[in-house]
């Protein structure tokens, strides 16, 4: 069984019906986020590379057909028309790291209708999840105002794959490292870690614990100082760091309590002990909101370790995303459902300075001073550009955030910007709407 079975059942039933009906002409599906979650002024495109890798290896094999048949409770020969299906289409997408706005396509797939349909669930899963996480990570970096942010989310993410994804996307957003050893190795990231409260509890007292840890790990160390009483923990850490002469590059970590007050107290104690170079790391339920509040309060925290709330994007764990058919066999189509209307046709986002984006048709001339955002990444089922590099995605994101209007970058009560619709797209939308209403509602009379 291959990853081709990573799909919803109704994708299989529709794809099989399309094949039997001979509906195998090119179809374009557009994936976009209708509305931003609350407290979001922008999104960060992510997941595209995962989707492309899936499409490269997509093929319906004999075992897949047998799984489909068993699930449908039908003989395998009835599902056999799907055997051998692979992706042969085109992918146009926003390269990872670019900032995107509500309503703008993250990706468009043009392929024979059964193929494009069968891919819907996987594409939505990856783009939605990774875009939500990348956006959360980017906001943490903004909130920190230049102070390092590190990923401590492994133990609380929704699965091991999700933990690896957070580490990768955190690096794209500008995180300084991750506690996840496997992800650090696979993604060539700095691995960062300290100690647990259990380590301190295993020794007779904090000073003994810190001394033993430093003996095992010569060089810069980070001591967790709030197992019992934070002030006594900081004092013990200062004595050990001074006695061993390892203050340079070392740090203490605060993991609970009033972090603003405790960091001020710790900073004063370290400075008075002649250790101004020892940094303060803060952790414990932090996300961009907590980081923002600590920075705003002037807390002398040098490094922020974010975990649970970021790893699961706690305040916005899902996106109002959609994967909608916008054209079939050269015919633009649209959905008219209340609050879920879609625009027809293959799209392009034309980005102008200040994020004065124009959402238009793929074949229209770019407005003045604009650049197209969606790039062709696959043709005839194969990549037509090199695999995206993390460093490039990181640079794109940094450049986009620098150009994003300040109100949209705000951590609290951001004001999102929104793309305007081009004249050509507006005209096409109205024309397709009238045609669709005429063809679907006319048989029911004028009152329909």
N, C-alpha and C positions, 0 to 999 in steps of 0.2 A: 504494500500500500504506500502511495506517495503523498506528497503535500497537496496533490490535486483534490484530495478528499476534504481538505480544510475549507469547506464551503457550507452554506446553508442548504437544506434539502430543496427549498423551492428554486434555488439556482439550477440544480440538477434537473428538476422537472421542466423548467422553462427551456433550458439548453437542449434537452432531448426533444421537446416539442418543436423548437426552431429547426433542428436538424431534419426531423421528419417532414416538416412543412416546406423544406427547401429554403428557409429564411436564413441564408448564410452570407448575405451581402454585408459590406462594411457598416458598422455602427459606431457611433461616438458616445461614450459615457464620460460625464464630467463629475469630478469629486471636489466638493467644496464644503465650507462651513457656513451655514445660513446666518447664524448670529453668534457673536462672541459671548462667552460666559460672563456673569457679573464680575466686576473688578478686573476686567481684562481690557487693555487698550490696543492689543495687537496679538497676533499669533506668529509662531516661528515654524516654517515648513520643515517637516522631518518625516522620516519613514520611507522616502522615495527610494533610497538605495536598497532597502530591504525588499521593497516591491519589485524592483528591477531584477534583483537576484532570484526572486521567486519566479518571475516570468521567464527568465533564461532557462530554468530547469523544469518549467511546467510541461507535463505530458501525462495524459490519461492512459495508464497501462492496464493490463489484464486484471491485476488485483484490484485496481480502482474500480473497474467496471463491475467486478464481483461484489465489491462493497456497496456500490450504488444499487445494484440489483437486489442485494439482500435488504438494504434499507428501504427500498421501494416495494419489497416483497413481490418482485416480478422476475421472470426468467432472465438469465444473463444475456441471452440473445436479443431480448427486447431493448437492452441498454447498449448493445454492441455498437450502434452508430457513433457513440462517444469515444470508442477505442482509438487510440493513436492521436487524439486531439492534442495539439501543442499551440503555444502562442506564436502567431505569425504577424502580429499587428505592429502599430506605432504607439509610442508613448511620448507625450509632450507633458512636461511637468516643471514646477518651480524647483530649481536646485536647492538642496538642503541648506538651511541657514538663512535664507531670505525671509524677511518679515512679510506676512500676508495679512490681508484684511478680510472682514466678513464678506461673503458672497464671491470672493475671488477663487477661481479654480486652483487647487493644489496640483491637480493632475488630470489629464484627459487621455483616455485610451480609445484608439480607433482600430477595430479589428473585426473579423467576421462575428456576427451577432452572438452565436452560441459561446464563442471563446470569451468575449467581453462580458457576457452575462455571468458565466461560471466563476469569473475572477472577483466579482463584486465584494463578497464577504471578506476575503483576504485583504484586498486593497483598503477597504474601509477600516478594518481592524488595525492595520499597521499605521496608516496615515493618521487616524484619529488618536490612537494611543500615543504615538511618538510626538505628534504635534502638540498635544496637551502637555506632555512632560517637558519638551524643549522650551515651550513658552514659560512654564513655571520656573525652570532653571534660569532662563534669561532674566526673568524678573528678580530672582535672587541676586544675580550679579549686579543688576542695576541698583538694588536696594543697598548693597554692600559698599557702594561708592569707592571702588578701587581696592577694598580689603579682600584678601583671598577667601573664597568659599570652597568647601570640600564636601564630597558626597559620603554620607554615612548611612545610606538607606538600605543596604543589602538585607538586613534581617527583617524588614517590615514591608518590602515590596510584594506585590501580588504575583509571586513566582520568581524563579531564578532568572528566566529570560528577561523579565521586567527589570530586575536589578542590574543586569548587564546593560540594558538599554538606557537606564538612568545614568550610569557611569559614562557611557559614550556620549549621550546628549548633554550631560553636564560639562564634559570637556569641550563640546562644540560651543556651549554657551559661555565658556570662560572659567569653569571651575579649575582649581589648582591641583586637584587630585581626587582619588577615591580610596575608600577602605577596602573595596572589593578586589581581592588579590587576583582572581581569575580575569576579571575585566581589565585590571591594570596591565596584566601581562598581555592579553589579547589585543588591547587597544594602544599599547605603549604609553601608558599614563603613569604618573607618579602614584605609588601606593603610600597611603598615609594612615597612621593609626597610633593609638596611645595605649591605654590599659583600661580594664574594667574595675568596677567597685569590688568584685569578687577577688581580684588579685590583691587589693589592699587588705581586705578582710581576712585573707589567708595568712597574713603575717601578724606578729604580735602588736605592732603599731605601724603608723604611716611612715615614720622615718626608716624603719627596717625594710618596709616594702619598697620605698623609693631607692634606697641604697642597693638592694638586691637587683632591682630593675636596671639601674645604671651600671652595675657590674656586668650584667648580661649584655647590655646594649650600650657600649661606649660611644661617646659622641653626643650629639643633640638628642635629648629625650623630652617627653611630655608627661608630666605627672598629673593624675586625676586627684584633685584636692578637696572634693566635697563629700567624701564617703561618710564622715562623721560631723565635723564642724569645719566650715570652710576656712575660717581664720587660722585655726590650728593646722589645717592641711597646708595652707600657703606658707606658714612659718616653718613647717617641717620640710617642705620642698625647698625653701630658701636655704635652710641649713645644709641640706644634702648637695644642692647645686654649688654652694660656696665651698664646702669642704672638698668636693671632687674637682672643682674648677671647670665645670662644664656648663656655665651659664650661657655662653655664646651659642645661639641657635636653638636653645631649649625653650620650653614653654610649660605653663600650667593649664589645666582644663577645668572649666566650670560647667557643670552639667545640670544644675537645678537651682531653684530659688529665684530671687530677684537679681537677675543677671546684671542689670545696670548698677545697682548698689554694690553688689559683691565684686564686680570688676573694678570699681573705683577703690574699694577697700584693698583688694589684692594688688592693684597697681601701686598704691601708696606703700604697702608692706614690702613689695619687691624693690621699689626705688629706695626705700629706707635701708634695705639690706644690701645696697650697692649692686643691685641686679636690674638696672633699667633696660638692659637688652633682652631680658626674658619676656617672651610674648604671652599673651592671654588668649586661649582658645575657648570659645563658647559653643555649647551644644545643648540638646534637650528640647525637642519639639519645635525647633526653629523652622521658619519658612520666610518668604520675602516680607511678610507683614511684621513679624517679630524682628527680623534683621533691620528693617526700615525704622522701627520704633527705637531700637537700641542705638542705631547710628544717629538718629535725630536727637536722642537724649544725650549724646556725647559720651556714651559708654566707651571706656578705653579698651575695647576688644579688638584684637589684631586679626583673628581668623574666625570665621563662622563655619561650623560643621552642621550641615542640614541633613535630615534623615527622613523620618516617616512622612511628614506632611508634604515634602517635596517628592519623595519616591512614589507616592500614590496620587499626587496632585490633589490633595485632600479637599480643597475648597472648590475645585472644578475637575472632578475625575473623569468627565466625559465631554465630548464636543457634539454640538448639534450638526453633525456632518451628514452628507448625502452623496450618493453615487447615482446620477440620473442620466437616462438616455436623452440626448439632445439632438441626435440626427440618426436616421437610418436610410441607407441606400440613396444618399444625397438629399433626403427630405428632412428638413428641420422639424423637430417635434418639441412639445412642451407639456408640462403638467399644470392643471388648472385648479387643483385642490386648494381649498381655503387655507391660507397661511403657509402653503407649501408650493406656491407657483414657482416654476423654473423657467429660465430663459432659454430659447432654442439656439441651436447652432454651435459649431466649434468656436471656442473663445480664445482671447488673448488678453493679458493684462498689460497695459502700457503705463509704465511708471514714470512719473514726472517729479522733478525736485519738490521736496516738501511732502512727498507721498500724496500728491494730487493725482491719484491713479485714475485711469480710464479703463473700464471694462468694455471691451469691444469684440468684434469678430476676428477670427484668426487670420482672415485674408484681407483685412482692411489696412490702409496705410497708417503708420504710426502718427499720432499727433506730434506737433513740434516739441522739441526738447524732451522726448520720451524714449524709453528703451523697453523692448518687450521682455516680460518676466518669464513666461513659459518657454522652455527650450526643448527641442526634439532630442530625446535621450535614447530612443530605440526605434529602429526601422526593420520591418520584416522579421520581427521577433529577436533581433540581436542589438546589443548596445552599439550605438554609432559614435559615442564619445567615451573617453576613458572613465573608469570607475571613479566616483567622486572621492576626493581626499578630505579627511577631517579638517586639515589646516585650512583648506579653501572654504569649507562651510563656516568655520570659526571667523574667518576674515569677512565673509559676506555678512554674517550676523553683526559683527562689530561695526561695519560700515553702515548697515541699515539702521541700527539702533542710534548711531550718531546723527543720522538724518531724519529720524522720526520726530514729529512735533512733541515738544515737552509734555503737553497734557496727556498724550497717549502713553508716554513712558511712566507716568505717575504710578506709584504703588497703590495708593488709596484713591478711590474715586477718579480713575482715569477717564479721559474723553477719547473714545476711539475715533479715528478718521474713517471715512467710507469712500469707496470708489464711486465715480459717476459713470453712467451708462452712455456709451457712444450713440450718436444719432443713428447710425446704421443698425446697431443692435436694437435700439428702441423701435425703429420702423419694422424690423423683422419680427420682433416680439409681438407687436400689435397685429401684424399680418397673419402670423401663425395662430394667434389667439382667435381672431375672427374666423379663420378657416376651421380651426378645431371646434369652435362653438357651433359653426354652421353644420359641420359634418356629424357631430355627435349629438347635438341638441335638437336639430331641425325635425327629426322624426317624431319628437314628443310635442311639437307645437310651440307656439310663441310663448306660452306660459311656462315652459320648461326652464 
